[in-house]
């Protein structure tokens, strides 16, 4: 595997019941521009590095409705997915269907239950595993996984960038009606990478970057941070720190998480703000070594953040 996505290392499988509804999809592009894929529109892009992508769905009304979609390159075919099932000591997996291009399994832990499907897709000579984990029925999960498989294809949609010169020759500025923030001039911009995010800005190789999420809410910053910590712990992350700081005189929560995925230690740093009735989160994340080597750059970027008046 050439690239590892920034993903959740442990998936929380909890038993839920839900009504069936029509699934709508949105197109996403891999960060290295190698393929496009259609993902259910109620999933948000958690991270994208190189040709790996991770999506998360978390129902705001229930912490138990937690599902993931992972796409990553493999050199070992479906055996890599099957090994991930058999080596996980926290859950008991049962494979109920095995095809040439797919493994279909159920996971049970006590009263928790989930469906986990791995499909093998070949794009431009490279093999990718599409891993879908939900608390939906077998048929619903299979429909989602197979739709993703069928729509994954070579190429990318057009991207629109919004760049302005910064007084520092090494930086450019991204700006919209709500805020502006600077970034290194050799980084790229992807506008609206998912339903929740305004923008993803990062290195072309995906080794470092950040997303900005913005939404209106009546919840306080403390309530949002508490929910984020709880969801992080449910997904197997270790919350290393969560502290109140000031960024340019504005109150901010800085949350640092770490988790392991396939032997790689991943680190995220999220800067969370509440302005009037709007919540903002600027999150950096990649392999821990890359993050630790670029802490000064991350601090430099976050301190260029400027909120615009309502």
Secondary structure, DSSP 8 states (H G I E B T S, - for coil): --------SS--------------EEEEE-TTSSEEEEEETT-EEEEEETTEEEEEEE-TT-TT-EEEEEEEEESSTHHHHHHHHHT-TT-EEEEEEEETTEEEEEEEETTEEEEEEEEEEEETTEEEEEEEEESS-HHHHHHHHHHHHHH-EE---------EE-SSTTEEEEE-SSEEEEEETT-EEEET-SSSEEEEEE-TTSSSEEEEEEEE-SS-HHHHHHHHHHHHHHTT-EEEEEEEEEETTEEEEEEEEEEEETTEEEEEEEEEEEETTEEEEEEEEEEHHHHHHTHHHHHHHHTT-EE---
